[in-house]
């Protein structure tokens, strides 16, 4: 699945933020924002706290069990981000959308771009593309960029763990069934 910069890529940032450890430090968050080309800035203590809070709220959009709930969470995030789309041509680029003033603080930009990214995926790719790992105990969320849109696990590791566990349970049940005297 192909994503544009302010749609899927912003949703991928939302997933990455959602999957950060609760205790992540400013350096880890700064690196993530730089990798996703949102900002290259030193975060203050208050900005770090605001972005940690925002990431927990983004997580709810991925983990919501129904389309209605995913949409409700996304709408709430959009309202809180107060995104104001405008067309920009900075750095000689062709006209493209921005969801916050490029001179706004990092928290405002992250909130606007991630909320808009989630909304874009929900409306253009479908709500099934925002998911939470189906492995028991795993809280990782993801944007499903697979061709068929049927991803259920955050990684091959989680998928393998679940399938191996199911295989062992079936084998044990079969062993117990064949070991019983007639």
C-alpha positions as CSV (number, residue, x, y, z in Angstrom):
1,X,0.0,0.0,0.0
2,X,1.4,3.4,-1.0
3,X,1.1,6.3,1.5
4,X,1.6,10.0,1.0
5,X,3.6,12.0,3.4
6,X,0.7,13.5,5.3
7,X,-1.5,10.4,5.3
8,X,0.0,7.0,5.9
9,X,3.5,8.2,6.9
10,X,1.9,10.4,9.6
11,X,-0.2,7.4,10.7
12,X,3.1,5.4,10.9
13,X,4.5,8.1,13.1
14,X,1.3,7.8,15.3
15,X,1.9,4.1,15.6
16,X,5.5,4.6,16.5
17,X,4.6,7.2,19.1
18,X,2.0,4.9,20.5
19,X,4.5,2.0,20.8
20,X,7.1,4.1,22.8
21,X,7.7,3.0,26.3
22,X,5.9,5.1,28.9
23,X,9.3,6.0,30.4
24,X,11.0,7.0,27.1
25,X,13.4,9.8,27.4
26,X,13.6,13.0,25.4
27,X,16.5,11.7,23.3
28,X,14.5,8.7,22.1
29,X,11.5,10.8,21.2
30,X,13.7,13.4,19.5
31,X,15.2,10.6,17.4
32,X,11.8,9.3,16.4
33,X,10.6,12.7,15.4
34,X,13.7,13.2,13.3
35,X,13.4,9.8,11.6
36,X,9.8,10.6,10.6
37,X,10.9,14.1,9.4
38,X,8.5,15.9,11.6
39,X,11.0,17.9,13.7
40,X,14.6,18.2,14.7
41,X,14.2,19.9,18.0
42,X,15.3,19.6,21.6
43,X,12.3,18.7,23.7
44,X,11.6,20.5,27.0
45,X,10.4,18.5,30.0
46,X,6.9,19.8,29.4
47,X,6.9,19.0,25.7
48,X,8.1,15.5,26.5
49,X,5.2,15.0,29.0
50,X,2.7,16.4,26.5
51,X,3.9,14.1,23.7
52,X,3.9,11.1,26.0
53,X,0.3,11.9,26.9
54,X,-0.6,12.4,23.3
55,X,1.0,9.1,22.3
56,X,-1.2,7.2,24.9
57,X,-4.3,8.9,23.4
58,X,-3.2,8.0,19.8
59,X,-2.9,4.3,21.0
60,X,-6.7,4.3,21.7
61,X,-7.4,5.0,18.0
62,X,-5.6,1.8,17.0
63,X,-6.9,-0.3,19.8
64,X,-10.6,0.7,19.6
65,X,-12.6,-2.5,18.9
66,X,-15.1,-1.0,16.4
67,X,-15.1,1.3,13.4
68,X,-17.4,3.7,15.3
69,X,-15.0,3.9,18.3
70,X,-12.0,4.4,16.0
71,X,-13.8,7.2,14.2
72,X,-14.8,8.8,17.6
73,X,-11.3,8.7,18.9
74,X,-9.9,10.1,15.7
75,X,-12.5,12.9,15.6
76,X,-11.6,13.8,19.2
77,X,-7.9,13.9,18.4
78,X,-8.6,16.1,15.4
79,X,-10.6,18.5,17.4
80,X,-7.9,18.7,20.1
81,X,-5.1,19.1,17.6
82,X,-7.0,22.0,16.0
83,X,-5.3,21.2,12.7
84,X,-5.6,24.1,10.2
85,X,-4.6,22.7,6.8
86,X,-2.9,25.0,4.4
87,X,-0.9,24.6,1.2
88,X,2.8,25.1,1.4
89,X,5.6,25.4,-1.2
90,X,8.6,25.6,1.2
91,X,12.1,24.5,0.1
92,X,11.1,24.6,-3.6
93,X,8.7,21.7,-3.3
94,X,5.5,21.6,-5.3
95,X,2.4,22.6,-3.4
96,X,1.5,20.2,-0.6
97,X,-0.6,20.2,2.5
98,X,0.6,21.1,6.0
99,X,-1.7,20.6,9.0
100,X,0.0,23.0,11.3
101,X,2.1,26.1,10.7
102,X,5.7,25.1,10.0
103,X,6.8,27.6,12.6
104,X,4.5,26.2,15.3
105,X,6.0,24.4,18.3
106,X,6.9,20.7,18.0
107,X,3.9,19.5,20.1
108,X,1.4,21.4,17.9
109,X,3.0,20.0,14.7
110,X,3.1,16.4,16.0
111,X,-0.5,16.5,17.3
112,X,-1.8,18.0,14.0
113,X,0.1,15.7,11.7
114,X,-0.6,12.5,13.6
115,X,-4.3,13.2,14.0
116,X,-4.6,14.1,10.3
117,X,-2.6,10.9,9.4
118,X,-5.0,8.7,11.4
119,X,-8.0,10.4,9.8
120,X,-6.5,10.0,6.3
121,X,-5.9,6.2,6.8
122,X,-9.4,5.8,8.3
123,X,-11.1,7.5,5.4
124,X,-8.9,6.5,2.5
125,X,-7.5,3.1,3.3
126,X,-10.1,1.9,5.8
127,X,-10.4,1.5,9.6
128,X,-9.1,-2.1,9.4
129,X,-5.7,-0.7,8.5
130,X,-5.3,0.6,12.1
131,X,-4.7,-2.4,14.4
132,X,-3.5,-3.8,17.6
133,X,-1.4,-7.0,17.8
134,X,-3.6,-10.1,18.3
135,X,-1.0,-11.8,20.4
136,X,-2.1,-12.2,24.0
137,X,-0.3,-9.7,26.2
138,X,1.1,-7.6,23.3
139,X,0.0,-4.0,23.3
140,X,1.8,-3.0,20.1
141,X,-0.2,-1.1,17.5
142,X,0.5,-0.9,13.8
143,X,-0.7,0.6,10.5
144,X,-1.4,-2.4,8.1
145,X,0.4,-1.6,4.9
146,X,0.1,-5.1,3.6
147,X,-1.4,-5.7,0.1
148,X,-4.5,-7.6,1.4
149,X,-5.0,-5.6,4.6
150,X,-5.3,-8.7,6.8
151,X,-2.5,-8.1,9.2
152,X,-3.2,-9.4,12.7
153,X,0.2,-9.3,14.5
154,X,2.8,-6.5,15.1
155,X,5.6,-8.8,14.0
156,X,6.6,-12.2,12.8
157,X,7.8,-12.9,16.2
158,X,4.4,-12.4,17.8
159,X,2.7,-14.4,15.0
160,X,5.1,-17.3,15.4
161,X,4.8,-17.3,19.1
162,X,1.0,-17.6,18.8
163,X,1.1,-20.3,16.2
164,X,3.7,-22.3,18.0
165,X,1.6,-22.1,21.2
166,X,-1.5,-23.2,19.4
167,X,0.4,-26.1,17.8
168,X,1.8,-27.2,21.1
169,X,-1.7,-27.1,22.7
170,X,-3.1,-29.2,19.8
171,X,-0.2,-31.7,20.1
172,X,-0.6,-32.0,23.9
173,X,-4.4,-32.6,23.5
174,X,-3.7,-35.2,20.8
175,X,-1.1,-36.9,23.1
176,X,-3.5,-37.0,26.0
177,X,-6.3,-38.4,23.8
178,X,-4.1,-41.2,22.4
179,X,-2.6,-42.0,25.9
180,X,-6.0,-42.8,27.4
181,X,-6.8,-46.5,27.9
182,X,-9.8,-47.8,26.0
